[in-house]
Amino acid sequence: MTYSARPSAESVRIAWVDESGQVRCMPGRCIDVSARRIHLEVPQRVPLKTHVMLSANGKSIPGPSAVKYLTKCDTKFILVLE
């Protein structure tokens, strides 16, 4: 079963540790949510296979945690977490 989520005005954030060991984070917008995948629109590229943490309203969101696909779309990027 697939559940779709409409983008909201509430902030969604992703966080990850980059190749140099620094914690990085940025805002994102949820495009779609299913039992296996989450699609996000973000302002910067996140490398494939990067493990990320997702949060909204200050609370961690359990679920997919690695960047499976990455697509540039205009000035933003679409991440598929799986």
Secondary structure, DSSP 8 states (H G I E B T S, - for coil): -EE-----SS-EEEEEE-TTS-EEEEEEEEEEEESS-EEEEESS---TT-B-EEEETTEEE-S--BEEEEEEETTEEEEEE-
